[in-house]
C-alpha cells in the first residue's frame, strides 16, 4: 500500500473520531480523491478491524469507545498549537483561558522531547499586542458554550450599553467575537426575539437544567436576518 494512502487512512479514522457522522463526499473533498476511492478506503479500514458502521442516508460513524493510539503531532502542528496558545492567553474571557491552558498541557504531554523543547522556545518568541494589559472582562464563555450544545436555558442578569438593568431568560444560539469582545446570540423570552448580548455586560449567569427546542437556523442565516432588520431600522443597537 502506497505511503500517501496509509496517511489518508489514518486521517480518515481521526476524522471519524472527531465527528459523530462523516459523509463520503466530505472525506473525498477533504483529501481530494473520488468518492469511489473513499468507499475503497472505508472497506480497507473495515477489513483491518476498524469498527465503522454506516448510517443509511447519513454517513459513517465509529463504534463508540474505539480509540487510535495516542496522536502524534508534526513540528508544524505543534507550532500552530503553541501560536494559538499565545493568542488565547490574550483573550478577555477568563474561563476560555483556564480551560485552554488545561487542554494544551494535555496536548504537550504527548509531544516528543525535541518537540517540547522547541515548543517552549517558540512560546517565548511569540507576542500578540492585543489586550496588552491582560484585561479579563468576562468569565462565562465556556459555560455558555455548554448551554448552546446542550440546548439549556440561561437565566441572565444584564446591564445594557444604556445602563438599563434587566433579568432575562434566554435560549442561547451562537457566539461571535468582535473588537476583542465576545457576544452571545440568543432568543430572549423577555423580548420575544433574537438579541445579541455582550459577555462583559453580564452581571450574573445561571445555567438552567430546562431545555428548549433547537432553532432551525444557521448563524449565517441569523446575520442575513439582522442585515434586513437593521437596514429598515438602522438606529437599533445591541441589547
C-alpha positions as CSV (number, residue, x, y, z in Angstrom):
1,X,0.0,0.0,0.0
2,X,1.4,3.3,-1.0
3,X,2.5,5.7,1.7
4,X,0.0,8.5,0.8
5,X,-2.9,6.1,1.2
6,X,-1.6,4.9,4.6
7,X,-1.5,8.5,5.7
8,X,-5.0,9.1,4.3
9,X,-6.5,6.0,6.0
10,X,-5.1,7.2,9.4
11,X,-6.5,10.7,8.8
12,X,-9.9,9.2,7.9
13,X,-10.0,7.4,11.3
14,X,-9.1,10.6,13.1
15,X,-11.9,12.4,11.2
16,X,-14.3,9.7,12.3
17,X,-13.2,10.1,15.9
18,X,-13.7,13.9,15.8
19,X,-17.3,13.9,14.5
20,X,-20.3,11.7,15.1
21,X,-21.1,11.4,11.4
22,X,-18.8,11.9,8.4
23,X,-20.0,11.6,4.8
24,X,-18.1,10.1,1.9
25,X,-18.4,13.4,0.0
26,X,-16.9,15.3,2.9
27,X,-13.9,12.9,3.0
28,X,-13.5,13.0,-0.7
29,X,-13.4,16.8,-0.8
30,X,-11.0,17.0,2.1
31,X,-8.5,14.6,0.7
32,X,-9.1,15.5,-3.0
33,X,-9.9,12.0,-4.1
34,X,-13.0,10.5,-5.7
35,X,-16.0,9.2,-3.7
36,X,-15.3,5.7,-5.1
37,X,-11.7,5.9,-3.6
38,X,-13.3,6.8,-0.2
39,X,-15.6,3.7,-0.5
40,X,-12.5,1.6,-1.1
41,X,-10.7,3.2,1.9
42,X,-13.6,2.5,4.2
43,X,-13.7,-1.1,3.1
44,X,-10.0,-1.4,3.8
45,X,-10.4,0.0,7.3
46,X,-13.3,-2.3,8.0
47,X,-11.3,-5.3,6.8
48,X,-8.4,-4.2,9.1
49,X,-10.7,-4.4,12.1
50,X,-11.7,-0.7,12.5
51,X,-15.3,-0.8,13.7
52,X,-17.0,1.5,11.2
53,X,-20.8,1.5,10.8
54,X,-22.8,3.0,8.1
55,X,-25.9,5.1,8.9
56,X,-28.1,4.8,5.8
57,X,-28.5,8.2,4.1
58,X,-26.3,10.0,6.6
59,X,-22.7,8.7,6.5
60,X,-20.1,6.8,8.5
61,X,-19.6,6.6,12.2
62,X,-17.1,4.8,14.6
63,X,-18.4,2.5,17.3
64,X,-18.3,4.5,20.5
65,X,-15.2,3.9,22.6
66,X,-12.9,3.0,19.8
67,X,-9.6,4.9,20.0
68,X,-6.4,5.1,18.0
69,X,-3.1,5.0,19.8
70,X,-2.0,8.4,21.2
71,X,-2.0,11.1,18.5
72,X,1.5,12.2,17.3
73,X,1.9,15.8,16.2
74,X,4.3,17.1,13.5
75,X,6.5,20.0,14.3
76,X,4.4,22.3,12.2
77,X,1.2,21.2,14.0
78,X,2.8,21.6,17.4
79,X,3.9,25.2,16.4
80,X,0.3,26.0,15.4
81,X,-0.9,24.9,18.8
82,X,1.7,27.0,20.6
83,X,0.8,30.0,18.5
84,X,-2.9,29.5,19.3
85,X,-2.0,29.3,23.0
86,X,-0.3,32.7,23.0
87,X,-3.4,34.2,21.2
88,X,-5.8,32.6,23.6
89,X,-3.8,34.0,26.6
90,X,-4.7,37.5,25.4
91,X,-8.5,36.7,25.4
92,X,-10.7,38.7,27.7
93,X,-12.7,35.7,28.9
94,X,-11.1,34.0,31.9
95,X,-13.0,30.7,31.5
96,X,-11.6,30.2,28.0
97,X,-8.0,30.9,29.2
98,X,-8.3,28.4,32.1
99,X,-9.7,25.6,30.0
100,X,-7.3,26.1,27.1
101,X,-4.4,26.0,29.5
102,X,-5.6,22.7,30.8
103,X,-6.1,21.3,27.3
104,X,-2.8,22.5,25.9
105,X,-1.0,20.9,28.9
106,X,-2.5,17.5,28.0
107,X,-1.5,18.1,24.4
108,X,2.1,19.0,25.3
109,X,2.3,15.7,27.3
110,X,2.2,13.7,24.1
111,X,4.9,15.7,22.3
112,X,8.3,14.2,21.7
113,X,11.1,15.6,23.9
114,X,12.6,17.5,21.0
115,X,9.2,19.0,20.2
116,X,8.7,20.1,23.8
117,X,11.9,22.0,23.8
118,X,11.0,23.7,20.6
119,X,7.5,24.4,21.8
120,X,8.8,26.0,25.0
121,X,11.2,28.2,23.0
122,X,8.6,29.2,20.5
123,X,6.2,30.2,23.3
124,X,8.8,32.7,24.4
125,X,9.3,34.1,20.9
126,X,5.7,34.9,20.0
127,X,3.9,38.1,21.2
128,X,0.4,39.4,20.4
129,X,-0.1,43.1,21.1
130,X,-3.8,42.9,21.6
131,X,-5.1,43.3,25.2
132,X,-1.7,44.3,26.5
133,X,-3.0,44.9,30.0
134,X,-4.4,41.4,30.0
135,X,-7.9,42.6,31.0
136,X,-10.4,40.0,31.9
137,X,-13.9,41.3,31.3
138,X,-15.9,38.1,31.4
139,X,-15.9,34.6,32.8
140,X,-18.9,32.9,31.1
141,X,-17.7,31.7,27.7
142,X,-17.2,28.1,28.5
143,X,-20.5,27.9,30.5
144,X,-22.4,29.4,27.5
145,X,-20.7,27.0,25.0
146,X,-22.0,24.1,27.1
147,X,-25.5,25.6,27.2
148,X,-25.5,26.1,23.4
149,X,-24.6,22.5,22.6
150,X,-27.0,21.1,25.3
151,X,-29.9,23.4,24.5
152,X,-30.2,24.6,28.1
153,X,-31.9,27.8,29.1
154,X,-29.8,30.5,30.7
155,X,-31.1,32.9,33.3
156,X,-29.3,36.2,32.9
157,X,-28.9,39.5,34.8
158,X,-27.9,42.0,32.2
159,X,-26.7,45.6,32.2
160,X,-27.2,47.0,28.7
161,X,-24.9,49.6,26.9
162,X,-27.5,52.2,28.0
163,X,-27.0,51.0,31.7
164,X,-30.5,49.5,31.8
165,X,-30.6,46.5,34.2
166,X,-32.9,43.6,33.3
167,X,-33.4,40.0,34.1
168,X,-33.8,37.7,31.1
169,X,-34.4,34.0,30.4
170,X,-32.7,33.2,27.1
171,X,-32.2,30.4,24.6
172,X,-28.5,30.5,23.7
173,X,-27.9,30.1,19.9
174,X,-24.4,31.1,18.9
175,X,-21.3,33.1,19.8
176,X,-19.1,35.5,17.9
177,X,-16.3,37.8,18.7
178,X,-15.7,41.4,17.5
179,X,-13.4,44.2,18.7
180,X,-12.0,41.8,21.4
181,X,-15.4,41.3,22.9
182,X,-17.5,38.1,22.9
183,X,-21.2,38.3,22.1
184,X,-23.9,35.8,22.6
185,X,-26.7,35.5,20.1
186,X,-29.8,34.2,21.9
187,X,-33.6,34.2,21.7
188,X,-34.8,36.4,24.5
189,X,-38.1,35.2,26.1
190,X,-38.5,38.7,27.7
191,X,-38.3,40.5,24.3
192,X,-39.7,37.5,22.3
193,X,-37.0,37.9,19.6
194,X,-33.3,37.2,19.0
195,X,-30.9,39.6,20.6
196,X,-27.1,39.9,20.9
197,X,-25.7,40.1,24.5
198,X,-22.1,41.2,25.3
199,X,-20.5,38.9,27.8
200,X,-18.8,41.8,29.5
201,X,-22.2,43.3,30.3
202,X,-23.5,40.2,32.0
203,X,-23.8,40.6,35.8
204,X,-24.9,37.1,36.6
205,X,-25.5,33.9,34.6
206,X,-27.3,30.8,35.8
207,X,-27.3,27.5,33.8
208,X,-30.9,26.2,33.9
209,X,-31.4,22.4,33.5
210,X,-34.6,23.1,31.5
211,X,-34.1,22.6,27.8
212,X,-35.6,24.3,24.7
213,X,-36.3,23.2,21.2
214,X,-33.2,23.8,18.9
215,X,-33.5,26.6,16.5
216,X,-33.7,25.6,12.8
217,X,-31.3,28.3,11.6
218,X,-27.6,28.7,10.8
219,X,-25.5,31.5,12.1
220,X,-25.2,32.9,8.6
221,X,-29.0,33.0,8.3
222,X,-29.1,34.9,11.6
223,X,-26.7,37.5,10.2
224,X,-28.7,37.8,7.0
225,X,-31.9,38.3,9.1
226,X,-30.1,41.1,11.1
227,X,-29.0,42.8,7.9
228,X,-32.6,43.0,6.7
229,X,-33.8,44.1,10.1
230,X,-31.3,46.8,10.8
231,X,-31.4,48.2,7.3
232,X,-35.0,49.0,7.9
233,X,-34.3,50.4,11.5
234,X,-30.6,51.5,11.5
235,X,-30.7,53.2,14.9
236,X,-31.5,49.9,16.7
237,X,-28.4,48.8,18.6
238,X,-27.3,45.8,20.7
239,X,-29.1,44.8,23.9
